[in-house]
Amino acid sequence: MKREAVNKITRKVVGQFPEMDGVQPAIRRQEAPGNGRSLYLLTYKGQAQLPGGKSLPRIVRVVSDDEGRVIRISTSR
């Protein structure tokens, strides 16, 4: 996956989840069911700050194509 595509996706993730700023994603290639198109799974792991000084581990998973178009974003609580 191209660096520009990863940067584009990371900007979208940081816009929605500011605690992921500075986190480098783990990237895995996947085959799309049916059409054989290549998709990528980017996994961001970080810490969300909660009221009272506590923190919560957060994982954001992004499925995208090789051009950086986001297909799906999901997150842990």
All heavy atoms as a GROMACS GRO file, in nm:
protein
  601
    1MET      N    1   0.085  -0.117   0.000
    1MET     CA    2   0.000   0.000   0.000
    1MET      C    3   0.090   0.124   0.000
    1MET      O    4   0.190   0.129   0.071
    1MET     CB    5  -0.089  -0.004   0.124
    1MET     CG    6  -0.182   0.110   0.135
    1MET     SD    7  -0.299   0.088   0.271
    1MET     CE    8  -0.446   0.136   0.190
    2LYS      N    9   0.053   0.222  -0.079
    2LYS     CA   10   0.134   0.343  -0.091
    2LYS      C   11   0.125   0.429   0.034
    2LYS      O   12   0.024   0.432   0.103
    2LYS     CB   13   0.086   0.425  -0.210
    2LYS     CG   14   0.110   0.357  -0.342
    2LYS     CD   15   0.063   0.444  -0.456
    2LYS     CE   16   0.082   0.373  -0.588
    2LYS     NZ   17   0.033   0.452  -0.699
    3ARG      N   18   0.235   0.498   0.061
    3ARG     CA   19   0.245   0.584   0.179
    3ARG      C   20   0.140   0.695   0.175
    3ARG      O   21   0.084   0.733   0.278
    3ARG     CB   22   0.385   0.646   0.186
    3ARG     CG   23   0.412   0.710   0.316
    3ARG     CD   24   0.450   0.598   0.410
    3ARG     NE   25   0.447   0.635   0.548
    3ARG     CZ   26   0.378   0.569   0.640
    3ARG    NH1   27   0.302   0.470   0.607
    3ARG    NH2   28   0.385   0.600   0.766
    4GLU      N   29   0.113   0.751   0.057
    4GLU     CA   30   0.014   0.858   0.046
    4GLU      C   31  -0.125   0.808   0.086
    4GLU      O   32  -0.202   0.881   0.149
    4GLU     CB   33   0.007   0.913  -0.098
    4GLU     CG   34   0.135   0.974  -0.147
    4GLU     CD   35   0.227   0.871  -0.213
    4GLU    OE1   36   0.178   0.772  -0.269
    4GLU    OE2   37   0.348   0.890  -0.204
    5ALA      N   38  -0.158   0.684   0.049
    5ALA     CA   39  -0.288   0.626   0.084
    5ALA      C   40  -0.298   0.606   0.235
    5ALA      O   41  -0.402   0.636   0.295
    5ALA     CB   42  -0.309   0.494   0.011
    6VAL      N   43  -0.190   0.559   0.297
    6VAL     CA   44  -0.190   0.540   0.443
    6VAL      C   45  -0.206   0.675   0.513
    6VAL      O   46  -0.283   0.688   0.609
    6VAL     CB   47  -0.061   0.469   0.489
    6VAL    CG1   48  -0.053   0.463   0.641
    6VAL    CG2   49  -0.053   0.329   0.430
    7ASN      N   50  -0.138   0.778   0.465
    7ASN     CA   51  -0.149   0.912   0.525
    7ASN      C   52  -0.291   0.966   0.511
    7ASN      O   53  -0.343   1.029   0.604
    7ASN     CB   54  -0.049   1.008   0.462
    7ASN     CG   55   0.093   0.976   0.501
    7ASN    OD1   56   0.119   0.909   0.600
    7ASN    ND2   57   0.187   1.021   0.420
    8LYS      N   58  -0.354   0.945   0.398
    8LYS     CA   59  -0.491   0.990   0.375
    8LYS      C   60  -0.588   0.923   0.473
    8LYS      O   61  -0.672   0.989   0.533
    8LYS     CB   62  -0.531   0.958   0.230
    8LYS     CG   63  -0.670   0.997   0.192
    8LYS     CD   64  -0.695   0.961   0.045
    8LYS     CE   65  -0.837   0.985   0.005
    8LYS     NZ   66  -0.862   0.944  -0.134
    9ILE      N   67  -0.572   0.794   0.492
    9ILE     CA   68  -0.657   0.719   0.584
    9ILE      C   69  -0.631   0.764   0.727
    9ILE      O   70  -0.724   0.784   0.806
    9ILE     CB   71  -0.633   0.567   0.568
    9ILE    CG1   72  -0.677   0.522   0.430
    9ILE    CG2   73  -0.705   0.489   0.677
    9ILE    CD1   74  -0.628   0.384   0.391
   10THR      N   75  -0.504   0.783   0.762
   10THR     CA   76  -0.469   0.825   0.898
   10THR      C   77  -0.530   0.960   0.931
   10THR      O   78  -0.577   0.982   1.042
   10THR     CB   79  -0.316   0.828   0.915
   10THR    OG1   80  -0.265   0.696   0.892
   10THR    CG2   81  -0.276   0.872   1.054
   11ARG      N   82  -0.532   1.053   0.835
   11ARG     CA   83  -0.595   1.183   0.858
   11ARG      C   84  -0.744   1.167   0.891
   11ARG      O   85  -0.797   1.235   0.980
   11ARG     CB   86  -0.576   1.275   0.738
   11ARG     CG   87  -0.438   1.337   0.730
   11ARG     CD   88  -0.431   1.449   0.627
   11ARG     NE   89  -0.465   1.405   0.492
   11ARG     CZ   90  -0.380   1.354   0.404
   11ARG    NH1   91  -0.253   1.341   0.437
   11ARG    NH2   92  -0.419   1.319   0.284
   12LYS      N   93  -0.812   1.077   0.821
   12LYS     CA   94  -0.954   1.053   0.850
   12LYS      C   95  -0.973   0.993   0.988
   12LYS      O   96  -1.064   1.030   1.062
   12LYS     CB   97  -1.014   0.960   0.744
   12LYS     CG   98  -1.032   1.026   0.610
   12LYS     CD   99  -1.097   0.933   0.511
   12LYS     CE  100  -1.106   0.998   0.376
   12LYS     NZ  101  -1.169   0.911   0.276
   13VAL      N  102  -0.887   0.899   1.024
   13VAL     CA  103  -0.898   0.834   1.155
   13VAL      C  104  -0.872   0.935   1.267
   13VAL      O  105  -0.946   0.941   1.364
   13VAL     CB  106  -0.800   0.714   1.165
   13VAL    CG1  107  -0.790   0.663   1.307
   13VAL    CG2  108  -0.844   0.602   1.072
   14VAL      N  109  -0.767   1.016   1.252
   14VAL     CA  110  -0.734   1.116   1.355
   14VAL      C  111  -0.844   1.221   1.366
   14VAL      O  112  -0.874   1.270   1.475
   14VAL     CB  113  -0.596   1.179   1.328
   14VAL    CG1  114  -0.570   1.299   1.418
   14VAL    CG2  115  -0.487   1.075   1.346
   15GLY      N  116  -0.908   1.254   1.255
   15GLY     CA  117  -1.019   1.349   1.260
   15GLY      C  118  -1.136   1.296   1.342
   15GLY      O  119  -1.204   1.372   1.411
   16GLN      N  120  -1.158   1.167   1.337
   16GLN     CA  121  -1.269   1.105   1.410
   16GLN      C  122  -1.227   1.058   1.550
   16GLN      O  123  -1.307   1.060   1.642
   16GLN     CB  124  -1.322   0.987   1.329
   16GLN     CG  125  -1.454   0.935   1.375
   16GLN     CD  126  -1.514   0.837   1.276
   16GLN    OE1  127  -1.464   0.819   1.165
   16GLN    NE2  128  -1.620   0.773   1.316
   17PHE      N  129  -1.101   1.017   1.564
   17PHE     CA  130  -1.049   0.967   1.691
   17PHE      C  131  -0.917   1.038   1.721
   17PHE      O  132  -0.810   0.987   1.688
   17PHE     CB  133  -1.026   0.815   1.683
   17PHE     CG  134  -1.148   0.737   1.644
   17PHE    CD1  135  -1.164   0.694   1.513
   17PHE    CD2  136  -1.247   0.709   1.735
   17PHE    CE1  137  -1.276   0.623   1.475
   17PHE    CE2  138  -1.360   0.638   1.698
   17PHE     CZ  139  -1.375   0.594   1.568
   18PRO      N  140  -0.920   1.156   1.784
   18PRO     CA  141  -0.799   1.236   1.805
   18PRO      C  142  -0.691   1.165   1.886
   18PRO      O  143  -0.573   1.195   1.872
   18PRO     CB  144  -0.849   1.359   1.880
   18PRO     CG  145  -0.996   1.364   1.859
   18PRO     CD  146  -1.040   1.224   1.832
   19GLU      N  147  -0.728   1.069   1.969
   19GLU     CA  148  -0.629   0.997   2.049
   19GLU      C  149  -0.538   0.908   1.964
   19GLU      O  150  -0.437   0.857   2.012
   19GLU     CB  151  -0.697   0.913   2.159
   19GLU     CG  152  -0.783   0.802   2.109
   19GLU     CD  153  -0.928   0.842   2.083
   19GLU    OE1  154  -0.960   0.961   2.081
   19GLU    OE2  155  -1.008   0.750   2.064
   20MET      N  156  -0.570   0.890   1.837
   20MET     CA  157  -0.488   0.808   1.747
   20MET      C  158  -0.380   0.891   1.676
   20MET      O  159  -0.308   0.839   1.591
   20MET     CB  160  -0.574   0.739   1.643
   20MET     CG  161  -0.669   0.637   1.700
   20MET     SD  162  -0.580   0.505   1.782
   20MET     CE  163  -0.705   0.445   1.891
   21ASP      N  164  -0.367   1.018   1.713
   21ASP     CA  165  -0.265   1.103   1.653
   21ASP      C  166  -0.126   1.049   1.687
   21ASP      O  167  -0.095   1.025   1.804
   21ASP     CB  168  -0.280   1.247   1.703
   21ASP     CG  169  -0.195   1.344   1.624
   21ASP    OD1  170  -0.162   1.314   1.508
   21ASP    OD2  171  -0.162   1.449   1.680
   22GLY      N  172  -0.044   1.027   1.587
   22GLY     CA  173   0.092   0.976   1.607
   22GLY      C  174   0.103   0.825   1.609
   22GLY      O  175   0.212   0.771   1.620
   23VAL      N  176  -0.009   0.754   1.598
   23VAL     CA  177  -0.007   0.608   1.600
   23VAL      C  178   0.016   0.556   1.459
   23VAL      O  179  -0.051   0.598   1.364
   23VAL     CB  180  -0.140   0.552   1.656
   23VAL    CG1  181  -0.145   0.401   1.647
   23VAL    CG2  182  -0.162   0.598   1.799
   24GLN      N  183   0.111   0.464   1.444
   24GLN     CA  184   0.136   0.401   1.315
   24GLN      C  185   0.052   0.274   1.306
   24GLN      O  186   0.055   0.190   1.396
   24GLN     CB  187   0.285   0.364   1.301
   24GLN     CG  188   0.375   0.484   1.291
   24GLN     CD  189   0.347   0.565   1.166
   24GLN    OE1  190   0.326   0.512   1.058
   24GLN    NE2  191   0.346   0.696   1.182
   25PRO      N  192  -0.023   0.255   1.196
   25PRO     CA  193  -0.110   0.138   1.188
   25PRO      C  194  -0.035   0.012   1.145
   25PRO      O  195   0.066   0.019   1.076
   25PRO     CB  196  -0.210   0.178   1.078
   25PRO     CG  197  -0.130   0.268   0.990
   25PRO     CD  198  -0.040   0.345   1.083
   26ALA      N  199  -0.087  -0.102   1.190
   26ALA     CA  200  -0.044  -0.230   1.135
   26ALA      C  201  -0.129  -0.253   1.010
   26ALA      O  202  -0.250  -0.231   1.012
   26ALA     CB  203  -0.067  -0.341   1.238
   27ILE      N  204  -0.067  -0.296   0.901
   27ILE     CA  205  -0.137  -0.309   0.773
   27ILE      C  206  -0.134  -0.454   0.727
   27ILE      O  207  -0.027  -0.515   0.723
   27ILE     CB  208  -0.074  -0.218   0.666
   27ILE    CG1  209  -0.073  -0.074   0.713
   27ILE    CG2  210  -0.147  -0.232   0.532
   27ILE    CD1  211   0.007   0.020   0.626
   28ARG      N  212  -0.253  -0.507   0.693
   28ARG     CA  213  -0.262  -0.642   0.638
   28ARG      C  214  -0.343  -0.638   0.509
   28ARG      O  215  -0.445  -0.570   0.501
   28ARG     CB  216  -0.335  -0.736   0.735
   28ARG     CG  217  -0.249  -0.786   0.847
   28ARG     CD  218  -0.313  -0.899   0.919
   28ARG     NE  219  -0.457  -0.876   0.936
   28ARG     CZ  220  -0.536  -0.953   1.006
   28ARG    NH1  221  -0.488  -1.058   1.067
   28ARG    NH2  222  -0.664  -0.928   1.017
   29ARG      N  223  -0.298  -0.712   0.410
   29ARG     CA  224  -0.368  -0.721   0.282
   29ARG      C  225  -0.472  -0.831   0.292
   29ARG      O  226  -0.448  -0.936   0.351
   29ARG     CB  227  -0.268  -0.753   0.172
   29ARG     CG  228  -0.326  -0.753   0.034
   29ARG     CD  229  -0.214  -0.765  -0.068
   29ARG     NE  230  -0.271  -0.776  -0.199
   29ARG     CZ  231  -0.270  -0.888  -0.271
   29ARG    NH1  232  -0.212  -0.995  -0.225
   29ARG    NH2  233  -0.326  -0.890  -0.389
   30GLN      N  234  -0.590  -0.808   0.232
   30GLN     CA  235  -0.699  -0.905   0.231
   30GLN      C  236  -0.757  -0.914   0.091
   30GLN      O  237  -0.749  -0.820   0.015
   30GLN     CB  238  -0.811  -0.862   0.326
   30GLN     CG  239  -0.771  -0.850   0.470
   30GLN     CD  240  -0.887  -0.806   0.557
   30GLN    OE1  241  -0.974  -0.732   0.512
   30GLN    NE2  242  -0.888  -0.852   0.681
   31GLU      N  243  -0.816  -1.027   0.062
   31GLU     CA  244  -0.887  -1.043  -0.065
   31GLU      C  245  -1.036  -1.015  -0.042
   31GLU      O  246  -1.095  -1.066   0.054
   31GLU     CB  247  -0.871  -1.186  -0.118
   31GLU     CG  248  -0.730  -1.219  -0.161
   31GLU     CD  249  -0.682  -1.135  -0.278
   31GLU    OE1  250  -0.764  -1.107  -0.368
   31GLU    OE2  251  -0.565  -1.097  -0.277
   32ALA      N  252  -1.095  -0.934  -0.127
   32ALA     CA  253  -1.237  -0.904  -0.117
   32ALA      C  254  -1.316  -1.025  -0.166
   32ALA      O  255  -1.283  -1.083  -0.270
   32ALA     CB  256  -1.272  -0.781  -0.200
   33PRO      N  257  -1.419  -1.065  -0.094
   33PRO     CA  258  -1.499  -1.178  -0.138
   33PRO      C  259  -1.575  -1.146  -0.267
   33PRO      O  260  -1.626  -1.037  -0.284
   33PRO     CB  261  -1.596  -1.203  -0.023
   33PRO     CG  262  -1.595  -1.078   0.058
   33PRO     CD  263  -1.467  -1.009   0.030
   34GLY      N  264  -1.575  -1.240  -0.358
   34GLY     CA  265  -1.652  -1.223  -0.481
   34GLY      C  266  -1.575  -1.173  -0.600
   34GLY      O  267  -1.573  -1.235  -0.703
   35ASN      N  268  -1.507  -1.058  -0.586
   35ASN     CA  269  -1.443  -1.001  -0.704
   35ASN      C  270  -1.292  -1.012  -0.704
   35ASN      O  271  -1.227  -0.970  -0.798
   35ASN     CB  272  -1.486  -0.854  -0.723
   35ASN     CG  273  -1.446  -0.767  -0.606
   35ASN    OD1  274  -1.376  -0.810  -0.517
   35ASN    ND2  275  -1.491  -0.643  -0.609
   36GLY      N  276  -1.232  -1.066  -0.598
   36GLY     CA  277  -1.088  -1.085  -0.595
   36GLY      C  278  -1.006  -0.957  -0.583
   36GLY      O  279  -0.885  -0.959  -0.599
   37ARG      N  280  -1.070  -0.846  -0.557
   37ARG     CA  281  -1.004  -0.717  -0.542
   37ARG      C  282  -0.925  -0.715  -0.411
   37ARG      O  283  -0.967  -0.772  -0.311
   37ARG     CB  284  -1.110  -0.608  -0.540
   37ARG     CG  285  -1.058  -0.469  -0.557
   37ARG     CD  286  -1.172  -0.372  -0.570
   37ARG     NE  287  -1.224  -0.345  -0.436
   37ARG     CZ  288  -1.329  -0.270  -0.411
   37ARG    NH1  289  -1.397  -0.217  -0.510
   37ARG    NH2  290  -1.368  -0.249  -0.290
   38SER      N  291  -0.813  -0.649  -0.409
   38SER     CA  292  -0.733  -0.638  -0.288
   38SER      C  293  -0.785  -0.526  -0.199
   38SER      O  294  -0.806  -0.414  -0.244
   38SER     CB  295  -0.586  -0.610  -0.321
   38SER     OG  296  -0.529  -0.722  -0.382
   39LEU      N  297  -0.805  -0.559  -0.073
   39LEU     CA  298  -0.839  -0.461   0.029
   39LEU      C  299  -0.733  -0.466   0.136
   39LEU      O  300  -0.655  -0.561   0.144
   39LEU     CB  301  -0.977  -0.493   0.090
   39LEU     CG  302  -1.096  -0.487  -0.003
   39LEU    CD1  303  -1.222  -0.526   0.072
   39LEU    CD2  304  -1.111  -0.349  -0.063
   40TYR      N  305  -0.730  -0.363   0.219
   40TYR     CA  306  -0.631  -0.356   0.326
   40TYR      C  307  -0.700  -0.330   0.459
   40TYR      O  308  -0.795  -0.253   0.466
   40TYR     CB  309  -0.530  -0.244   0.298
   40TYR     CG  310  -0.444  -0.275   0.179
   40TYR    CD1  311  -0.484  -0.238   0.052
   40TYR    CD2  312  -0.325  -0.344   0.193
   40TYR    CE1  313  -0.407  -0.267  -0.059
   40TYR    CE2  314  -0.246  -0.374   0.083
   40TYR     CZ  315  -0.289  -0.335  -0.042
   40TYR     OH  316  -0.212  -0.366  -0.152
   41LEU      N  317  -0.651  -0.397   0.563
   41LEU     CA  318  -0.699  -0.376   0.699
   41LEU      C  319  -0.590  -0.301   0.774
   41LEU      O  320  -0.478  -0.350   0.788
   41LEU     CB  321  -0.728  -0.509   0.768
   41LEU     CG  322  -0.763  -0.501   0.916
   41LEU    CD1  323  -0.895  -0.427   0.936
   41LEU    CD2  324  -0.771  -0.640   0.976
   42LEU      N  325  -0.622  -0.180   0.820
   42LEU     CA  326  -0.529  -0.100   0.899
   42LEU      C  327  -0.579  -0.101   1.043
   42LEU      O  328  -0.697  -0.073   1.068
   42LEU     CB  329  -0.523   0.043   0.848
   42LEU     CG  330  -0.453   0.063   0.714
   42LEU    CD1  331  -0.544   0.029   0.598
   42LEU    CD2  332  -0.403   0.204   0.702
   43THR      N  333  -0.492  -0.135   1.135
   43THR     CA  334  -0.528  -0.144   1.276
   43THR      C  335  -0.447  -0.042   1.356
   43THR      O  336  -0.324  -0.046   1.356
   43THR     CB  337  -0.502  -0.285   1.331
   43THR    OG1  338  -0.569  -0.380   1.249
   43THR    CG2  339  -0.552  -0.298   1.474
   44TYR      N  340  -0.518   0.050   1.422
   44TYR     CA  341  -0.457   0.152   1.505
   44TYR      C  342  -0.484   0.116   1.651
   44TYR      O  343  -0.599   0.089   1.687
   44TYR     CB  344  -0.518   0.290   1.478
   44TYR     CG  345  -0.497   0.341   1.338
   44TYR    CD1  346  -0.579   0.301   1.233
   44TYR    CD2  347  -0.397   0.433   1.311
   44TYR    CE1  348  -0.560   0.350   1.105
   44TYR    CE2  349  -0.378   0.483   1.183
   44TYR     CZ  350  -0.460   0.440   1.081
   44TYR     OH  351  -0.442   0.488   0.955
   45LYS      N  352  -0.381   0.116   1.735
   45LYS     CA  353  -0.398   0.087   1.878
   45LYS      C  354  -0.350   0.207   1.958
   45LYS      O  355  -0.238   0.253   1.940
   45LYS     CB  356  -0.318  -0.037   1.917
   45LYS     CG  357  -0.370  -0.163   1.851
   45LYS     CD  358  -0.293  -0.284   1.895
   45LYS     CE  359  -0.348  -0.407   1.823
   45LYS     NZ  360  -0.279  -0.529   1.866
   46GLY      N  361  -0.438   0.257   2.046
   46GLY     CA  362  -0.403   0.374   2.126
   46GLY      C  363  -0.478   0.374   2.258
   46GLY      O  364  -0.543   0.275   2.295
   47GLN      N  365  -0.471   0.485   2.329
   47GLN     CA  366  -0.536   0.503   2.458
   47GLN      C  367  -0.628   0.623   2.452
   47GLN      O  368  -0.585   0.732   2.415
   47GLN     CB  369  -0.431   0.526   2.568
   47GLN     CG  370  -0.338   0.410   2.592
   47GLN     CD  371  -0.404   0.299   2.671
   47GLN    OE1  372  -0.488   0.323   2.756
   47GLN    NE2  373  -0.367   0.176   2.641
   48ALA      N  374  -0.754   0.603   2.491
   48ALA     CA  375  -0.849   0.714   2.501
   48ALA      C  376  -0.852   0.760   2.646
   48ALA      O  377  -0.858   0.679   2.738
   48ALA     CB  378  -0.988   0.668   2.458
   49GLN      N  379  -0.843   0.891   2.667
   49GLN     CA  380  -0.846   0.947   2.802
   49GLN      C  381  -0.991   0.966   2.845
   49GLN      O  382  -1.072   1.021   2.770
   49GLN     CB  383  -0.770   1.080   2.806
   49GLN     CG  384  -0.623   1.066   2.779
   49GLN     CD  385  -0.554   0.972   2.878
   49GLN    OE1  386  -0.577   0.981   2.998
   49GLN    NE2  387  -0.470   0.884   2.827
   50LEU      N  388  -1.021   0.922   2.966
   50LEU     CA  389  -1.156   0.933   3.021
   50LEU      C  390  -1.157   1.037   3.132
   50LEU      O  391  -1.053   1.071   3.188
   50LEU     CB  392  -1.200   0.798   3.077
   50LEU     CG  393  -1.205   0.682   2.978
   50LEU    CD1  394  -1.238   0.553   3.050
   50LEU    CD2  395  -1.308   0.710   2.871
   51PRO      N  396  -1.276   1.085   3.167
   51PRO     CA  397  -1.285   1.178   3.281
   51PRO      C  398  -1.233   1.111   3.408
   51PRO      O  399  -1.246   0.990   3.426
   51PRO     CB  400  -1.435   1.207   3.292
   51PRO     CG  401  -1.491   1.173   3.159
   51PRO     CD  402  -1.403   1.065   3.103
   52GLY      N  403  -1.173   1.188   3.494
   52GLY     CA  404  -1.120   1.134   3.618
   52GLY      C  405  -0.978   1.083   3.605
   52GLY      O  406  -0.927   1.016   3.694
   53GLY      N  407  -0.914   1.108   3.490
   53GLY     CA  408  -0.776   1.068   3.472
   53GLY      C  409  -0.755   0.923   3.432
   53GLY      O  410  -0.642   0.877   3.424
   54LYS      N  411  -0.862   0.851   3.408
   54LYS     CA  412  -0.847   0.712   3.367
   54LYS      C  413  -0.830   0.704   3.216
   54LYS      O  414  -0.862   0.796   3.143
   54LYS     CB  415  -0.969   0.631   3.410
   54LYS     CG  416  -0.984   0.626   3.560
   54LYS     CD  417  -1.089   0.529   3.602
   54LYS     CE  418  -1.096   0.530   3.754
   54LYS     NZ  419  -1.168   0.416   3.804
   55SER      N  420  -0.778   0.590   3.170
   55SER     CA  421  -0.762   0.571   3.025
   55SER      C  422  -0.824   0.438   2.984
   55SER      O  423  -0.840   0.347   3.066
   55SER     CB  424  -0.615   0.575   2.986
   55SER     OG  425  -0.546   0.467   3.045
   56LEU      N  426  -0.857   0.430   2.858
   56LEU     CA  427  -0.921   0.312   2.802
   56LEU      C  428  -0.847   0.272   2.676
   56LEU      O  429  -0.828   0.355   2.587
   56LEU     CB  430  -1.067   0.346   2.767
   56LEU     CG  431  -1.151   0.240   2.700
   56LEU    CD1  432  -1.184   0.130   2.799
   56LEU    CD2  433  -1.280   0.301   2.650
   57PRO      N  434  -0.802   0.146   2.668
   57PRO     CA  435  -0.738   0.105   2.543
   57PRO      C  436  -0.840   0.108   2.429
   57PRO      O  437  -0.954   0.065   2.446
   57PRO     CB  438  -0.691  -0.038   2.570
   57PRO     CG  439  -0.734  -0.074   2.706
   57PRO     CD  440  -0.808   0.042   2.766
   58ARG      N  441  -0.800   0.161   2.316
   58ARG     CA  442  -0.891   0.170   2.202
   58ARG      C  443  -0.821   0.115   2.078
   58ARG      O  444  -0.706   0.146   2.053
   58ARG     CB  445  -0.933   0.312   2.177
   58ARG     CG  446  -1.016   0.323   2.047
   58ARG     CD  447  -1.086   0.451   2.034
   58ARG     NE  448  -1.203   0.451   2.120
   58ARG     CZ  449  -1.281   0.556   2.135
   58ARG    NH1  450  -1.255   0.667   2.075
   58ARG    NH2  451  -1.385   0.550   2.212
   59ILE      N  452  -0.895   0.037   2.002
   59ILE     CA  453  -0.846  -0.018   1.876
   59ILE      C  454  -0.941   0.030   1.767
   59ILE      O  455  -1.062   0.014   1.778
   59ILE     CB  456  -0.841  -0.171   1.879
   59ILE    CG1  457  -0.745  -0.217   1.988
   59ILE    CG2  458  -0.800  -0.226   1.743
   59ILE    CD1  459  -0.747  -0.366   2.012
   60VAL      N  460  -0.884   0.090   1.662
   60VAL     CA  461  -0.962   0.134   1.547
   60VAL      C  462  -0.919   0.051   1.428
   60VAL      O  463  -0.800   0.041   1.397
   60VAL     CB  464  -0.941   0.284   1.517
   60VAL    CG1  465  -1.017   0.327   1.393
   60VAL    CG2  466  -0.983   0.369   1.637
   61ARG      N  467  -1.015  -0.013   1.362
   61ARG     CA  468  -0.987  -0.095   1.244
   61ARG      C  469  -1.049  -0.028   1.122
   61ARG      O  470  -1.165   0.013   1.126
   61ARG     CB  471  -1.046  -0.236   1.261
   61ARG     CG  472  -0.980  -0.314   1.370
   61ARG     CD  473  -1.055  -0.441   1.404
   61ARG     NE  474  -1.097  -0.516   1.286
   61ARG     CZ  475  -1.051  -0.635   1.251
   61ARG    NH1  476  -0.961  -0.694   1.325
   61ARG    NH2  477  -1.095  -0.695   1.144
   62VAL      N  478  -0.971  -0.017   1.016
   62VAL     CA  479  -1.016   0.048   0.894
   62VAL      C  480  -0.995  -0.047   0.777
   62VAL      O  481  -0.886  -0.102   0.760
   62VAL     CB  482  -0.937   0.178   0.866
   62VAL    CG1  483  -0.986   0.246   0.739
   62VAL    CG2  484  -0.947   0.273   0.984
   63VAL      N  485  -1.100  -0.069   0.698
   63VAL     CA  486  -1.089  -0.146   0.575
   63VAL      C  487  -1.091  -0.045   0.461
   63VAL      O  488  -1.180   0.041   0.454
   63VAL     CB  489  -1.205  -0.247   0.560
   63VAL    CG1  490  -1.196  -0.320   0.427
   63VAL    CG2  491  -1.205  -0.345   0.676
   64SER      N  492  -0.991  -0.053   0.373
   64SER     CA  493  -0.982   0.042   0.262
   64SER      C  494  -0.929  -0.029   0.138
   64SER      O  495  -0.878  -0.140   0.146
   64SER     CB  496  -0.892   0.159   0.297
   64SER     OG  497  -0.758   0.117   0.297
   65ASP      N  498  -0.939   0.041   0.025
   65ASP     CA  499  -0.880  -0.011  -0.097
   65ASP      C  500  -0.738   0.044  -0.110
   65ASP      O  501  -0.691   0.119  -0.024
   65ASP     CB  502  -0.965   0.021  -0.220
   65ASP     CG  503  -0.977   0.169  -0.248
   65ASP    OD1  504  -0.910   0.250  -0.179
   65ASP    OD2  505  -1.053   0.205  -0.338
   66ASP      N  506  -0.668   0.007  -0.216
   66ASP     CA  507  -0.528   0.046  -0.232
   66ASP      C  508  -0.511   0.194  -0.265
   66ASP      O  509  -0.400   0.246  -0.260
   66ASP     CB  510  -0.458  -0.040  -0.335
   66ASP     CG  511  -0.526  -0.038  -0.470
   66ASP    OD1  512  -0.636   0.019  -0.481
   66ASP    OD2  513  -0.471  -0.096  -0.565
   67GLU      N  514  -0.619   0.265  -0.297
   67GLU     CA  515  -0.611   0.408  -0.327
   67GLU      C  516  -0.642   0.495  -0.205
   67GLU      O  517  -0.644   0.616  -0.215
   67GLU     CB  518  -0.706   0.443  -0.441
   67GLU     CG  519  -0.665   0.376  -0.571
   67GLU     CD  520  -0.762   0.405  -0.684
   67GLU    OE1  521  -0.851   0.491  -0.666
   67GLU    OE2  522  -0.748   0.342  -0.788
   68GLY      N  523  -0.670   0.432  -0.091
   68GLY     CA  524  -0.697   0.506   0.031
   68GLY      C  525  -0.843   0.540   0.054
   68GLY      O  526  -0.874   0.618   0.143
   69ARG      N  527  -0.934   0.482  -0.023
   69ARG     CA  528  -1.077   0.505   0.000
   69ARG      C  529  -1.122   0.416   0.114
   69ARG      O  530  -1.107   0.294   0.109
   69ARG     CB  531  -1.157   0.475  -0.126
   69ARG     CG  532  -1.140   0.579  -0.233
   69ARG     CD  533  -1.236   0.555  -0.348
   69ARG     NE  534  -1.203   0.432  -0.417
   69ARG     CZ  535  -1.156   0.423  -0.541
   69ARG    NH1  536  -1.138   0.532  -0.610
   69ARG    NH2  537  -1.129   0.308  -0.595
   70VAL      N  538  -1.179   0.476   0.217
   70VAL     CA  539  -1.224   0.403   0.335
   70VAL      C  540  -1.356   0.334   0.304
   70VAL      O  541  -1.451   0.397   0.258
   70VAL     CB  542  -1.238   0.498   0.456
   70VAL    CG1  543  -1.300   0.426   0.574
   70VAL    CG2  544  -1.104   0.556   0.493
   71ILE      N  545  -1.361   0.205   0.332
   71ILE     CA  546  -1.483   0.127   0.312
   71ILE      C  547  -1.558   0.114   0.444
   71ILE      O  548  -1.680   0.127   0.448
   71ILE     CB  549  -1.448  -0.011   0.253
   71ILE    CG1  550  -1.386   0.010   0.114
   71ILE    CG2  551  -1.571  -0.100   0.246
   71ILE    CD1  552  -1.323  -0.112   0.056
   72ARG      N  553  -1.484   0.090   0.552
   72ARG     CA  554  -1.547   0.070   0.682
   72ARG      C  555  -1.449   0.110   0.792
   72ARG      O  556  -1.331   0.082   0.784
   72ARG     CB  557  -1.585  -0.076   0.698
   72ARG     CG  558  -1.651  -0.108   0.829
   72ARG     CD  559  -1.688  -0.254   0.842
   72ARG     NE  560  -1.729  -0.306   0.713
   72ARG     CZ  561  -1.706  -0.430   0.673
   72ARG    NH1  562  -1.643  -0.515   0.750
   72ARG    NH2  563  -1.744  -0.471   0.554
   73ILE      N  564  -1.504   0.171   0.898
   73ILE     CA  565  -1.427   0.200   1.019
   73ILE      C  566  -1.504   0.142   1.136
   73ILE      O  567  -1.625   0.163   1.148
   73ILE     CB  568  -1.409   0.352   1.042
   73ILE    CG1  569  -1.326   0.414   0.930
   73ILE    CG2  570  -1.343   0.378   1.177
   73ILE    CD1  571  -1.304   0.564   0.945
   74SER      N  572  -1.433   0.069   1.221
   74SER     CA  573  -1.494   0.019   1.344
   74SER      C  574  -1.396   0.042   1.458
   74SER      O  575  -1.276   0.054   1.438
   74SER     CB  576  -1.529  -0.130   1.330
   74SER     OG  577  -1.414  -0.206   1.311
   75THR      N  578  -1.452   0.047   1.579
   75THR     CA  579  -1.368   0.074   1.696
   75THR      C  580  -1.414  -0.010   1.814
   75THR      O  581  -1.531  -0.050   1.821
   75THR     CB  582  -1.370   0.224   1.732
   75THR    OG1  583  -1.280   0.245   1.841
   75THR    CG2  584  -1.507   0.270   1.771
   76SER      N  585  -1.321  -0.035   1.906
   76SER     CA  586  -1.357  -0.098   2.031
   76SER      C  587  -1.408   0.009   2.126
   76SER      O  588  -1.390   0.128   2.102
   76SER     CB  589  -1.234  -0.167   2.091
   76SER     OG  590  -1.135  -0.072   2.122
   77ARG      N  591  -1.469  -0.030   2.232
   77ARG     CA  592  -1.521   0.068   2.328
   77ARG      C  593  -1.418   0.106   2.427
   77ARG      O  594  -1.333   0.039   2.466
   77ARG     CB  595  -1.639   0.010   2.402
   77ARG     CG  596  -1.757  -0.005   2.313
   77ARG     CD  597  -1.874  -0.044   2.394
   77ARG     NE  598  -1.968  -0.113   2.308
   77ARG     CZ  599  -2.085  -0.149   2.348
   77ARG    NH1  600  -2.124  -0.127   2.469
   77ARG    NH2  601  -2.166  -0.210   2.267
   0.00000   0.00000   0.00000
